[in-house]
Amino acid sequence: MYNAGILGIGANIPETVITNEVIAKRFGITEEEIYRKTGILERRYESTDASLTDMCEVAGIQAIQDAGLDPMDIDMVIIGTNTHDTHITAALVQDRIGAVQCAGLDLHSGCSSFITALATGAQFVQTGLYKNVLVIAVDKCSSLLNPMDKKTALLFSDGAAAVVVGQVGENKGILGINMQMDGSGGKYLHLDENKNIKMDGRAVFDFAVNKFPEAVHKVLDVSGLNLADVDFIVPHQSNLRIIEKGIETLGYPVEKVHTKTIQYYGNSSAPTVAIGLYEEVKQGKIKDGDLVVLVGYGAGLGWGAITLRWGR
C-alpha cells in the first residue's frame, strides 16, 4: 500500500458577482436579512454558455501545474458533480487537457461529491493501480435554480476546484476516511419536476448542524486521532450559520475553520470544500505537516469526512 496525498491544487472561481443587493431587490427583503440567515455577502455565477468541461479545464490545469506535472502524467480523471450537462465530463476533460494515457469516471453524491471523489481517487493511488489521479469537483448550480425560489436563490452558486492525488511520503497524505448516507432524507434536498433545486431549509439545517460535528468526530476516531491534533477544518460551505453552530458544538476555534467561500463565493455544492482548501493553502493558513479535516454533507442525505496530513 502506498500513501496517497495531494500533490497540487487549483480552482476556478467564476468572475460574475451576484450581490445581496441584487437578491434583496428580487425578493423585496433587506441585504441584512440575507446575511443574517445565510452569512453570505456575495455569490459567483459562471457565464451561461460555459460548460462544466470549460470550468474543469481551468481548475484541472492549475492543479497539474501546481503539482509540477505534465498532463501526460495523469492516469485518471474523476469528476464529482451534481449538475451534469453531459455524462461524459471526465472524458471531455481528459481530452481537453491532453491527458491521453488516461482512465476516467463521473460520480455524483450530492454536496459530498468532492469527499467521495477524493476518497475514490485515493484508493487507486494507494493500491498502486494508478500513480496520479486528477480529482475535480464542479457545479453550476445557477443552471438549476428557480430564480424566484428564495430558499435556494439566496444560497447557491457556481465553481470548480481540482486536486492531483498521488503518492506522498511516510505520515503524509490521507490518514482516514468515513462516509455515510441516509436516503430517507432525500426528499429534503433534490431536483423537482422542472429540474430545479428544491430544498426544505429547516430540515437540511437541522441535519447539517448535527452531522457536521458527528462526521468530524467519526473520521478522527477511525484515524486514531483527537480533535486537539487538528490544525484546520474545511467544511462544506452550505450556510455560515450551519458552520458556526457545528463549530460551537465541536468546541473548536472558529479562526481555524474555513468560512471565506460561503461568505464571498456562495454555496457551489460539490466544489466548496476543494475551493476552501485551495484558498487556505494559497493564503498559507494550511502548511506542510498540518493535520486537516475535510467535511462534506448535504443532498442524499449524505455526509463524510477525510483526515489529511498536508504535504508531500
C-alpha positions as CSV (number, residue, x, y, z in Angstrom):
1,M,0.0,0.0,0.0
2,Y,1.2,3.5,-0.9
3,N,0.4,6.7,1.0
4,A,-2.0,8.9,-1.1
5,G,-2.0,12.6,-0.7
6,I,-2.5,15.9,-2.6
7,L,0.4,16.9,-4.9
8,G,-1.2,20.0,-6.4
9,I,-4.4,22.1,-6.2
10,G,-6.3,24.6,-8.4
11,A,-9.6,26.4,-8.5
12,N,-11.9,28.2,-11.0
13,I,-13.9,31.0,-9.2
14,P,-16.4,32.5,-11.7
15,E,-16.0,36.2,-12.3
16,T,-19.7,37.3,-12.2
17,V,-20.5,38.6,-8.7
18,I,-24.2,38.3,-7.6
19,T,-24.5,40.7,-4.6
20,N,-27.0,40.6,-1.8
21,E,-28.4,43.9,-3.2
22,V,-29.4,42.1,-6.4
23,I,-31.1,39.2,-4.5
24,A,-32.7,41.5,-1.9
25,K,-34.4,43.6,-4.6
26,R,-35.7,40.5,-6.3
27,F,-37.5,39.2,-3.2
28,G,-38.3,42.6,-1.5
29,I,-36.2,41.8,1.5
30,T,-33.1,43.5,3.0
31,E,-29.5,42.7,2.5
32,E,-29.1,42.4,6.3
33,E,-31.8,39.7,6.4
34,I,-30.0,37.6,3.8
35,Y,-26.7,37.9,5.7
36,R,-28.4,37.1,9.0
37,K,-29.9,33.9,7.6
38,T,-27.0,32.7,5.5
39,G,-23.8,34.6,6.3
40,I,-23.4,35.2,2.5
41,L,-22.3,38.6,1.2
42,E,-21.7,37.6,-2.4
43,R,-22.1,34.6,-4.7
44,R,-20.5,33.7,-8.0
45,Y,-22.1,32.7,-11.3
46,E,-20.5,31.2,-14.3
47,S,-21.4,32.5,-17.7
48,T,-24.5,30.8,-19.2
49,D,-22.5,29.5,-22.2
50,A,-19.7,27.9,-20.1
51,S,-19.8,24.1,-19.8
52,L,-18.7,22.0,-16.9
53,T,-15.8,20.9,-19.1
54,D,-14.7,24.6,-19.5
55,M,-14.9,25.1,-15.8
56,C,-13.0,21.8,-15.1
57,E,-10.3,22.6,-17.6
58,V,-9.2,25.8,-15.8
59,A,-9.1,24.2,-12.3
60,G,-7.5,20.9,-13.6
61,I,-4.6,22.6,-15.5
62,Q,-3.9,24.7,-12.4
63,A,-3.7,21.6,-10.2
64,I,-1.5,19.8,-12.6
65,Q,0.9,22.7,-12.9
66,D,0.9,23.2,-9.1
67,A,1.9,19.5,-8.8
68,G,4.8,20.1,-11.2
69,L,3.4,17.5,-13.6
70,D,2.6,17.3,-17.2
71,P,-1.0,16.3,-18.4
72,M,0.6,13.1,-19.8
73,D,1.4,12.1,-16.2
74,I,-2.3,11.9,-15.3
75,D,-3.5,8.3,-15.2
76,M,-7.2,9.0,-14.3
77,V,-9.7,11.9,-14.1
78,I,-12.5,11.8,-11.6
79,I,-15.3,14.4,-11.8
80,G,-17.6,15.0,-8.8
81,T,-20.7,16.9,-9.8
82,N,-24.4,17.2,-9.3
83,T,-25.2,19.5,-12.3
84,H,-24.4,17.2,-15.3
85,D,-24.6,18.9,-18.7
86,T,-23.3,15.6,-20.1
87,H,-22.5,12.3,-18.5
88,I,-19.0,12.1,-20.1
89,T,-17.4,15.1,-18.5
90,A,-14.3,13.2,-17.4
91,A,-13.7,12.0,-20.9
92,L,-14.1,15.6,-22.3
93,V,-11.8,17.0,-19.6
94,Q,-9.2,14.2,-20.3
95,D,-9.2,15.2,-24.0
96,R,-9.2,18.9,-23.3
97,I,-6.2,18.9,-21.0
98,G,-4.2,16.4,-23.2
99,A,-4.1,13.5,-20.7
100,V,-4.1,10.9,-23.4
101,Q,-3.0,7.9,-21.4
102,C,-5.9,8.2,-19.0
103,A,-9.0,6.5,-17.5
104,G,-11.9,8.4,-16.1
105,L,-15.3,8.5,-14.4
106,D,-18.0,10.9,-13.4
107,L,-19.6,10.4,-9.9
108,H,-22.5,12.1,-8.2
109,S,-23.0,12.0,-4.4
110,G,-24.7,15.3,-3.6
111,C,-22.8,18.1,-1.8
112,S,-20.3,15.5,-0.5
113,S,-19.2,14.7,-4.1
114,F,-15.6,16.1,-3.5
115,I,-15.2,13.9,-0.4
116,T,-16.4,10.9,-2.4
117,A,-14.3,11.7,-5.4
118,L,-11.2,12.3,-3.3
119,A,-11.7,9.1,-1.4
120,T,-12.2,7.2,-4.7
121,G,-9.1,8.7,-6.3
122,A,-7.0,7.9,-3.2
123,Q,-7.9,4.2,-3.5
124,F,-6.4,3.9,-6.9
125,V,-3.2,5.5,-5.7
126,Q,-3.0,3.5,-2.5
127,T,-3.3,0.2,-4.4
128,G,-0.6,1.3,-6.9
129,L,-3.0,0.8,-9.8
130,Y,-2.6,4.5,-10.8
131,K,0.1,7.0,-9.9
132,N,-1.5,10.4,-10.5
133,V,-5.3,10.9,-10.3
134,L,-6.9,14.3,-11.1
135,V,-9.9,14.8,-9.0
136,I,-12.2,17.8,-10.0
137,A,-15.3,18.9,-8.1
138,V,-17.5,21.2,-10.2
139,D,-21.1,22.5,-10.1
140,K,-23.1,25.1,-12.0
141,C,-26.0,25.4,-9.6
142,S,-27.2,28.6,-11.3
143,S,-28.4,26.4,-14.2
144,L,-30.7,24.5,-11.8
145,L,-32.2,27.4,-9.9
146,N,-35.7,28.7,-9.9
147,P,-34.7,32.4,-9.6
148,M,-37.9,33.1,-7.6
149,D,-37.4,30.3,-5.0
150,K,-36.0,32.2,-2.0
151,K,-34.8,29.1,-0.2
152,T,-32.3,28.3,-2.9
153,A,-31.6,31.5,-4.8
154,L,-30.1,33.1,-1.7
155,L,-27.6,30.3,-1.3
156,F,-26.4,28.5,-4.5
157,S,-23.6,29.5,-6.8
158,D,-21.1,28.0,-9.3
159,G,-17.4,27.0,-9.1
160,A,-14.8,24.3,-9.7
161,A,-11.7,23.1,-7.9
162,A,-9.2,20.3,-8.5
163,V,-6.5,18.3,-6.8
164,V,-3.9,15.9,-8.1
165,V,-3.8,12.8,-5.9
166,G,-0.5,10.9,-5.9
167,Q,2.0,9.1,-3.8
168,V,3.4,11.0,-0.8
169,G,5.9,10.4,2.0
170,E,5.5,8.5,5.2
171,N,3.0,10.0,7.7
172,K,1.7,12.4,4.9
173,G,-1.5,12.3,2.9
174,I,-4.9,10.8,3.7
175,L,-5.0,9.2,7.2
176,G,-8.7,8.3,7.4
177,I,-12.0,8.3,5.5
178,N,-15.5,7.9,6.7
179,M,-18.6,8.3,4.5
180,Q,-22.3,7.6,5.1
181,M,-25.8,8.2,3.6
182,D,-29.4,8.2,4.8
183,G,-31.7,8.2,1.8
184,S,-34.8,8.6,4.0
185,G,-33.9,12.3,4.0
186,G,-33.5,12.6,0.2
187,K,-36.8,14.4,0.0
188,Y,-35.4,17.4,1.8
189,L,-32.9,18.4,-1.0
190,H,-33.5,17.2,-4.5
191,L,-34.5,18.3,-8.0
192,D,-38.2,18.9,-8.6
193,E,-40.2,18.0,-11.8
194,N,-38.8,21.1,-13.5
195,K,-35.1,20.1,-12.7
196,N,-34.8,22.9,-10.2
197,I,-33.1,22.6,-6.9
198,K,-35.8,22.2,-4.2
199,M,-34.9,22.3,-0.5
200,D,-36.6,22.1,2.9
201,G,-34.3,24.6,4.5
202,R,-35.2,23.8,8.1
203,A,-34.8,20.0,7.7
204,V,-31.4,20.4,5.9
205,F,-30.2,22.9,8.5
206,D,-31.1,20.5,11.4
207,F,-29.4,17.6,9.6
208,A,-26.3,19.6,8.8
209,V,-25.7,21.1,12.3
210,N,-25.9,17.5,13.6
211,K,-23.9,15.6,11.0
212,F,-21.1,18.1,10.6
213,P,-19.6,17.7,14.1
214,E,-20.5,14.0,14.1
215,A,-18.6,13.5,10.9
216,V,-15.5,15.2,12.4
217,H,-15.6,13.0,15.5
218,K,-16.1,9.8,13.4
219,V,-13.3,10.4,11.0
220,L,-10.9,11.3,13.8
221,D,-11.9,8.1,15.6
222,V,-11.2,5.9,12.6
223,S,-7.9,7.7,12.1
224,G,-6.8,7.2,15.7
225,L,-6.6,11.0,16.2
226,N,-8.1,13.6,18.6
227,L,-9.7,17.0,17.9
228,A,-6.8,18.6,19.7
229,D,-4.5,17.2,17.0
230,V,-6.3,19.1,14.2
231,D,-4.7,22.2,12.8
232,F,-7.5,23.2,10.4
233,I,-11.1,22.2,9.4
234,V,-12.5,22.8,5.9
235,P,-16.3,22.1,6.0
236,H,-18.8,22.2,3.2
237,Q,-19.8,25.8,2.7
238,S,-23.5,25.4,2.9
239,N,-24.5,28.3,5.1
240,L,-22.3,30.2,7.6
241,R,-24.9,29.7,10.4
242,I,-24.6,25.9,10.0
243,I,-20.8,26.1,10.2
244,E,-20.9,28.4,13.3
245,K,-23.4,26.1,15.0
246,G,-21.4,23.0,14.2
247,I,-18.1,24.5,15.4
248,E,-19.8,25.6,18.6
249,T,-20.9,22.0,19.2
250,L,-17.4,20.8,18.5
251,G,-15.8,23.4,20.8
252,Y,-13.2,24.1,18.1
253,P,-11.7,27.6,17.4
254,V,-13.6,29.2,14.6
255,E,-10.4,31.0,13.4
256,K,-9.1,27.6,12.4
257,V,-12.1,26.8,10.2
258,H,-12.6,27.9,6.6
259,T,-15.6,30.3,6.1
260,K,-14.5,32.6,3.3
261,T,-16.0,30.6,0.5
262,I,-19.6,30.7,1.8
263,Q,-19.3,34.4,2.5
264,Y,-17.8,35.6,-0.8
265,Y,-18.4,32.8,-3.3
266,G,-21.7,31.2,-2.1
267,N,-22.7,27.6,-1.9
268,S,-21.5,25.9,-5.1
269,S,-22.3,22.4,-3.8
270,A,-19.7,19.8,-4.7
271,P,-16.6,22.1,-5.0
272,T,-16.9,24.2,-1.8
273,V,-14.6,22.0,0.3
274,A,-11.9,21.9,-2.5
275,I,-12.2,25.7,-3.1
276,G,-11.9,26.2,0.7
277,L,-8.8,24.0,0.8
278,Y,-7.3,25.9,-2.2
279,E,-7.9,29.3,-0.5
280,E,-6.4,28.3,2.8
281,V,-3.3,26.7,1.2
282,K,-2.7,29.7,-1.0
283,Q,-3.1,32.0,2.0
284,G,-0.5,30.0,3.9
285,K,-3.0,29.1,6.7
286,I,-2.6,25.4,5.9
287,K,1.1,24.5,6.0
288,D,3.3,21.4,5.4
289,G,2.7,18.9,8.2
290,D,-0.7,20.3,9.3
291,L,-3.5,17.9,10.1
292,V,-6.6,19.0,8.1
293,V,-10.1,17.6,8.3
294,L,-12.3,18.0,5.2
295,V,-16.0,17.6,5.8
296,G,-18.9,17.3,3.4
297,Y,-22.7,17.0,4.0
298,G,-25.9,17.6,2.1
299,A,-28.1,16.1,-0.6
300,G,-28.7,12.4,-0.3
301,L,-28.8,13.0,2.6
302,G,-25.1,12.1,2.8
303,W,-22.1,13.1,4.8
304,G,-18.4,12.2,5.1
305,A,-15.0,13.4,6.2
306,I,-11.3,12.9,5.4
307,T,-8.3,13.4,7.7
308,L,-5.3,14.6,5.7
309,R,-1.7,15.4,6.7
310,W,-0.8,18.1,4.3
311,G,2.4,17.9,2.3
312,R,4.2,15.5,0.0
